[in-house]
Amino acid sequence: MPLRAYILINTQIGKTAEVAKTLSEMPEVKKLDIIMGPYDIITEVETEDHDTLSEVVLRKLQSIPYIQHTMTCPVVKMGETH
């Protein structure tokens, strides 16, 4: 079963749209929103497992210019909520 996670991202001032465009081209990113508050972007990502999620965060996201900070929040249980 795939692993879903939300990643909250801080960007450098004035670079949010550029970072969002780069993120939207990643196959693991299923949804992306620019938000207001302590973070600038929230993404929903889907990977095969925790190891692949780590690779996405450590190798792909951290190599994107203008990302200052990320917080990764894996989804604990997938399925329908009632």
C-alpha positions as CSV (number, residue, x, y, z in Angstrom):
1,M,0.0,0.0,0.0
2,P,1.4,3.4,-0.9
3,L,2.5,5.9,1.7
4,R,0.9,9.3,1.7
5,A,2.4,12.4,3.5
6,Y,1.9,16.1,3.7
7,I,4.9,18.3,3.4
8,L,4.8,21.9,4.7
9,I,7.4,24.1,3.0
10,N,8.9,27.5,3.8
11,T,10.4,29.4,0.9
12,Q,12.5,32.5,0.5
13,I,10.4,35.6,0.2
14,G,9.2,36.2,-3.4
15,K,10.1,32.7,-4.6
16,T,7.0,30.7,-3.6
17,A,5.6,30.5,-7.1
18,E,8.9,29.4,-8.6
19,V,9.2,26.6,-6.0
20,A,5.6,25.6,-6.5
21,K,6.1,25.2,-10.3
22,T,9.2,23.0,-9.7
23,L,7.3,20.9,-7.1
24,S,4.3,20.5,-9.4
25,E,6.5,18.7,-12.0
26,M,7.5,16.0,-9.5
27,P,5.6,12.7,-10.1
28,E,5.3,12.1,-6.3
29,V,3.4,15.4,-5.7
30,K,-0.3,14.6,-6.0
31,K,-1.6,18.0,-4.8
32,L,-0.1,21.3,-4.0
33,D,-1.5,24.5,-2.5
34,I,0.1,27.9,-1.8
35,I,-1.1,28.8,1.7
36,M,-0.9,31.7,4.2
37,G,0.5,31.3,7.7
38,P,3.8,29.9,9.0
39,Y,4.4,27.9,5.9
40,D,4.1,29.0,2.2
41,I,3.3,25.7,0.5
42,I,1.6,22.4,1.4
43,T,2.0,19.4,-0.8
44,E,0.5,15.9,-0.7
45,V,2.9,13.3,-1.8
46,E,2.6,9.6,-2.4
47,T,5.5,7.2,-2.4
48,E,6.0,3.4,-2.2
49,D,7.3,3.4,1.4
50,H,9.1,5.4,4.1
51,D,12.5,4.8,2.4
52,T,11.2,6.3,-0.9
53,L,9.6,9.2,1.1
54,S,13.0,9.9,2.7
55,E,14.7,10.0,-0.7
56,V,12.1,12.4,-2.1
57,V,12.6,14.8,0.9
58,L,16.3,14.5,1.3
59,R,17.4,14.4,-2.3
60,K,14.7,16.0,-4.4
61,L,13.1,18.7,-2.1
62,Q,16.3,19.8,-0.5
63,S,17.9,20.3,-3.9
64,I,15.3,22.8,-4.9
65,P,16.6,26.3,-4.7
66,Y,14.8,28.7,-2.4
67,I,13.3,26.1,0.0
68,Q,14.3,27.1,3.5
69,H,12.6,24.6,5.7
70,T,10.3,21.5,5.4
71,M,8.1,19.6,7.8
72,T,7.0,16.1,6.7
73,C,3.9,14.6,8.1
74,P,3.2,11.0,7.0
75,V,-0.4,9.9,7.1
76,V,-0.9,7.3,9.8
77,K,-3.9,5.4,8.4
78,M,-5.1,5.4,4.8
79,G,-8.7,4.7,4.0
80,E,-12.1,6.2,4.3
81,T,-13.1,8.3,7.3
82,H,-16.6,8.3,8.6
